[in-house]
Amino acid sequence: MIDWNRVAELREEVGLENFDEVVDLFLFEVEDELSRLRANPNISTLAARFHFLKGSAMNLGFAAFSELCQSGETAAGKGHEGRIDIEAVVACYDISKHEFTCGLHRFAAA
């Protein structure tokens, strides 16, 4: 669910002293976008929204969430918005975030 190699790369890219701040920013931006998506799943912006979420997920190593976002982006781009289960996407994010935050402590100690 989490690509810990990507997390290690991110930590190297931004530096250990900035890592927590970058993680907090990514999580804030993703959660903000998910809230807006749930409140207003505007068909005309779905592909762009899922593209943004996919990119954020990939940066933070949220592999499963990124794959769901890619599927949503593709479906929206083909006009198949009805095939997108936004609640499943949100649930995957929640599970990914939980695994990430729990594993981050073990990851930092390694």
C-alpha positions, 0 to 999 in steps of 0.5 A: 500500500505504501512505497517505502522506497519512494518515502525514503527518496522524498526524505532524501530530496527534501532533507530530514529537517524539512521532511515532516513539514513536507509530509504535513503539507502533502496530507493537508492538500490531499485531504482538502482536495478530497473534501472538495471532491466529496462536496462537489464532484463536478464532472467537468473537473474530475480528471484534473482533480484525480490527476492532482491527487495521483501526483500527490499520492505518488510523491508521498508513496501512497501506491494503492491510492495513486492507482485508484486516482489513476483509474479515476482520472482515466475513467473521467477522461473517457466520460465514464464518471459513473464508474468512479467510486469516490467513497472508495477512493477516500477510504483507500486514502484513509487506510493509506494514511493510517498505514503511512503514519503508523509505519513512519515511526518504524521507518524513521528508526530504520 
